[in-house]
Amino acid sequence: MTQIYEKEKIIQEQYIDELTKLPNRQKLISDLKDTKNAHLVLIDISKFKDINEFYGYETGDLILKEFAKILQKFEIYGLNYYKLSNDIFAILVLKYSLMDSISNVLNYILEEIENTKIVVEKDEFLLQIYMAVVNTQNFDKPLVAVEFALNLSKNYRKKILFLEEHLDEYEKIQKNKELVQEIRDAIENNNILVYGQKIVNNKTNKEKYETLMRLKTKNGKILSPFFFLEASKKANLYLDLTKILVKKACFFFENKNIEFSINLTIEDIKDKNTIKTIFENIKETNTASQITFEIVESEAIDDFNLIASFIKEAKNLGCKIAIDDFGTGYSNFEYIIKLDVDFIKIDGSLIKNIASDKHIELAVKTINSFAKVLKIKTVAEFVHNEEVLKKVSELQIDYSQGFFLHEPEFLI
């Protein structure tokens, strides 16, 4: 009998927050399993970190204990209180037990808490709180959902926020999570693919390729970087994707008499490990003379010396350098003069309208003339019809690239 009692005691202790003696997060998770129709509320004490840092953690703990007592004074049948972590508390509201609406109840609790002074060793504290609410029957993981809602309430400075009123934002976050998982799965299962689009010499018709990244999802759908690149950056997976593409491209074109280009962002170039890995792949496959690195010029070149150093090292290996997307964004003729580049790729937003807009034609003509003075080759991007191709040839742009000439094809 004693053993059963001791075992039960241990179980109960695992469900209790030691400081406030309220049920803890584990107890809430357990209760949620048995609750199908309720409201789950999270409460965050605003700027509690400042109290800890200014008055010390001992004072902070005493405040939390007093706060727990204030919560428990709201003896409304069906309100179950919990202490989750740090300064986060929870209320599980059993819907059938409330005569008033949940909104009225929470507004009452909010007003009472924010007007109740907590006295700790002669210091008085008036706490401000944020509350977030979800209906448990609307979410598979209500605790995850309400934690998201609490962040929203603080971001919007909304004292009481019902997630059901912000479902579009929650669904967006869920889709982002699913996309990040797709990226991880693709990396693990070798489903980061390399496609190639031909770049054609306007005089000789000789072809080379720009390598392009694609992601194959679990259901076989092929995604372009437009759909996953930003998510990969926020999930710290982007540099892994770069390394995979470069390695695959180098080994695919090894021992082939074909030139190919690889896109690099400023983020790639800033990461020493990524550049080290890229150069190792180039040396292993002996493909330096085939490679042109396309630096995405739509990003600000905020560290000129770093870019110049990368270009010098790449060219010492035998690689060539192109500035991509020139003509929009952060385009800067001074950079081109100072950097030792071999190609300027004129942005597609200009090229696609070159046959219909005289002002754009003049801008492209100026870029091309400027490049020729510096003995830099030019590439017209987004050549999408015969009329544009004809105009590009008339302006004596060196290369053309676009769907009219070739749609990206799977390489490896």
N, C-alpha and C positions, 0 to 999 in steps of 0.2 A: 504493500500500500504506500509505503514511504517513497519507494522508487517511482511509482506512478505520479505521486505528488511533486517530487523533485523534477521529473521530466516535464510535467505540465507547467511548473514554475519557469523553467528554462524557456519553454515555448512562448509563454506570456512575456517574458523579459525581452525576447527577440522582437516583439511587436510594440515595444514601448520606447519612446524617446526619453533618454536618461535625464535630460535637463528639465523638460517641461512636464514629464509624466503623461503626455498625450500619446495616443496611438501614433505610430510612425509610418513611414512610406510603405514598408512591407505589409503593414496591417491594412493600409488603404488599398494596395494592390489585391490583397486577399478579399477584401470586402467588395471590390468592384466586380470580381468574378461572380459574386452572388447577387449583384444588383443590376437589373436590366433597364429600369426606368427611373432615373434620378438626375439631379443636376450635380455636377462636380465643379467646385469653386476653388481657385487658388488665390491666396492672399500674399502679396509681397510688401514688406515694409520698406518704404522709399528711403534711399540714401542711408540704409542701416550700416553699410561699410564705413561711412564717415563717422558714425557714432563709435564703432569699434576702434577706428584709428585715432580718434581724438580723445575719447574717454578711457579706452582700453577694453579688452575682451571680457574682463570680469564684469564691468558695468554693462556691456552688451548682453552678457548671459542673464544678468538680473532683469534687464528690460524684457528679454524674451520670455522669462518666467512670468513676469507680470502681464505681458501681452496675452499669454496662454490663459491666465486667470480671467482677464477681461472677456475673451472669447467665450469661455465657459459660463459666463454670467447670462449669456443669451440662451435662456432655458426654453427654447422653442422645440417642441417635440418633432423629432425627425432630423435635427441638425447634428451630425456627427463630426467632431473636430479632430484634426490630425496636425502633427508637426513633421514636415518632410525633411528639409535640410536648410542650414544657415538661417535665413530670415523668411523662409517660405512655409506658410501654413495652408491647410486645406479644410474645406467643409464638404461633406457628402450630404446632399439635401434630398431626402426621400420625398418625391413629388406628392404622393398621396396624403402625406401628413400635414401639408400646409394649406391653411385656409386662404391666406393672402397669396398674391403672385410672388414668384421668386424675386422679381425686380424690386418690389416694395420691401421685402425682407432684407435684401442685400443693401439697399439704400439706408435702411434703418441701422443696420450693423455698421456700415461705413460712417454714418454721421456720429454714432455713439463712440466709436473707436477714436475718430479724429478730434473729438471734443473731450476726451478723457485724459487727464494728466497722469503720467507715470512718474512717480517720485522715487529716485534712487540716490541714497546718501546726500540728501539736500539738493540734488539736481533734479529739475523738472523737465520732462520730455512730452511734447505733443507730436505723436507719430502721424505721418501721412501714409496711406496705403493705396495699392492698386489691386483690383480684383478682376479675375477672368473666369468666364462661365461656359461650360458646355453641357449639352444634354447627352447623357451617356449612351442613349439608344441610337444616337446619330453617328457615332464614331466607333470603329473597331478597336481603336486604342485611345480611349478618352483621356488618359493621363498625358499621353504624348500631345494630343490635340490641345488640351488646356494649358500645357506648358508653352506651346506656340502662341496661344491666345494671350497669355500673360506678357510675353515679349511685345506683342502688338499693343496691348493696353499701355505699356510704358512708353513705347515709341510714339503713340498717338496722344499720350498724356490724357487718356480716357480712364476715369476712376473705376468704372465698371464696364467691362467689354464682354459682350456675348459673341462667341465665335460664329454662331449661325448667321450673324449679320456680316461676316467677313469670309465667307466660304471660298470665294474666288482666290483670295490670297493663300488660304490654307491648301487648296487644291494645287495651286502653282508650286508650293513648297513640296508637296507630295510627288508631283511630276518631276521636279528637280532631283529628288532623292532616287526616284526610279531610273532617271537618266544616268545619274552617277553610278548606280549599280550596273547599268548596261555597259558603261565605259569600263568598269572594273572587270566585268565578265568577259568583255571583248579582249582586254589585255591578257587575261588569264588563259583564254581559249584561242589565242592567235587569230582573233577576228578584227584586228586593225589591218586594213587592206591598203595596198598602194595602187592607185590609178595613175594613168599618164595621159596628158593632152599634148598633142603635137604643136611645136612652134616651127613655122615654115619660113625659110629664107625666101624673101620676095624676088630675088634674082635667080638663084640657083635651084630653088625648090627643095633644097636639102632639109631634112627634118631632124629635130631633136625633141626632147620631151620635158615638160614640167611635171614633176611627180606631185600627186595630190593624195591626201589622206581620206579614207572612207572608213566607216564603222559598220560592221555587220551585226545586227541585233540578234537576239535569241530566236526570233521568229523569221529571220532571213531578210529583213528589210535593210537596205543600204542607206546610211545617213552620211550626208556631207558635213564638213566641219561647222557649217552655219548652225547646225542643230545641237552640236555638243561641245564646241570649243570653249565657250565661256564657262560652261558647267565644269569642264575638265580643269580649267584654271582655278576656279573657286574650290575645287576638291583636291587641289595639289596633285593632279594627275597629268597635267599638260606636258611637262618635261619628259615624262615617261613615254608619251605618245610621240614626241619628236624623236627620241632615241630609237623607238621601234621603226618609224618610217625611214630614218636615215640608214639604219642597218639593213632593212629589207631592200631599199633602193640600191644601195651599194653592191649588195650581193647579187641582185637581179641583173644589174648592168655590167658586172664584172666580166671581163673577157669579151664584151660586146663593143663594137666600134660605133657607139652611140653616145652623144652628149645628153646630159640630163640636168635639170635644175631642182634645187631643194629650197623650200621656203623656211626662213628663220625670222623669228620676231626678236625684238630687243630683249625680251624676257629670256629667250634661248641663249642669246649671246652673253647676257649678264651671268649666266650660271656656268661656273668653271667646270663642273663635273659633266654637264651636257656637252660642252665644247670639246672637252678631253675625250669623251666617248665617241663623238662624231669624228674627230681627227684619227682616232685609233681605227675606226671602221674604214676610213678612207685609205689609210696606210696598209691595212690588212688586205684590202681588195684592189689596191693599186689603181684607184679610179679618179685620182685628183684631177688629171687633165680632162676628164669628161664632165666634171661637176661645175655648175654655176650656182652659187648661193644667192638666192633672192632675199634681200633684206626688205621687210615690209615697211615702206616709207610712210604709211598712214599713221605710224606711231611716232611720237616725238623722240628724236635722238637727243636724250638729255645727258648723255655721257659720250661726248665726241671722241675723247681719247680711247675709251674702251672699244668703240666701234672701229676706229682706225687701227687699233692694235689687233683686233680680230681679223680685219681685212688683210693686214700685212702678213699675219701668220698663215691665213688661208692661201694667199697668193704665193707665199714661199713654198707651199706644198705643190702648187701648180693649179689651184682652183681659180675660177673666175668669179666676179662679183657683179650682181645686178641690183639696182634700186627698183623695188616693185611699187606699183600704184602711184607712180609719179604724176603730179598734176592736180592732186586734191589734198585735203588734210593739211599735213605739216610740210608740204613740198618746199624745198629750200635750195635755190641754185647755189648758194654758198657752200652747202654740204657737198654738192656734186663736184665743185671745183677742188675742194680740199681732199675728198676721199678718192682713192685710186680705184674707180669702178670701170667695168667693161661694158655694161648695158644699162640703159634706162628703159623700164617698161612703162609706157604711157597708159595711164589709168583708163579702164573701160568706160567710165562715165563720160569721158571726153570722146573716145573713139567711136562709141555707138551713135553719136550725134554729129559726127564730123561731116557727113554728106548733106546734112539738112540745116546746119547752123554755121554761118560764115564766121561768127565770132569765135566759136569753138575751133573751127578750122584754122583760124589765125593763131590761136593759142597753141595748138598742136604743131603748127608750122614753126612757131617760135622755139618750142621745146626741142624739136628735131634739129633745127639750125644750130641751136646752142650746143647740142650733143655732138654734132659733126665738127664744130670748131675744136672741141676737146677730144676728138677722135674716139667718141663713145658710140657704140651701136645702139639702135633703138628698136623696141618691140611694141607693136600695137596690140593691145589686149581688147577682147570683146568684139572681134570681127565677126559680125553675125549675119551679114548678107553680102551679095556681090557688089552692090553699090559702095559699101564701106570699104571693101577690099580694093576696089578700083581707086578710090580716093587715097587710101593708104599708100598704094603703089605710086600714084602721081606725086605724092609728097616725098617720095624716096625714103620712106621708113624701111629699115632693113629687114625686119621680121614681122610676121603676122601670127596671131593666135586667137582662136575663137571657135564657136560651134559650127560656123559655116565651113570651116576647114576640117575640123575634127572634134568629135565629142569625146570626153574622157573615157578611157577604156581600162578594164582591169588588167593589171600587170602581175601582181603577186599578192 
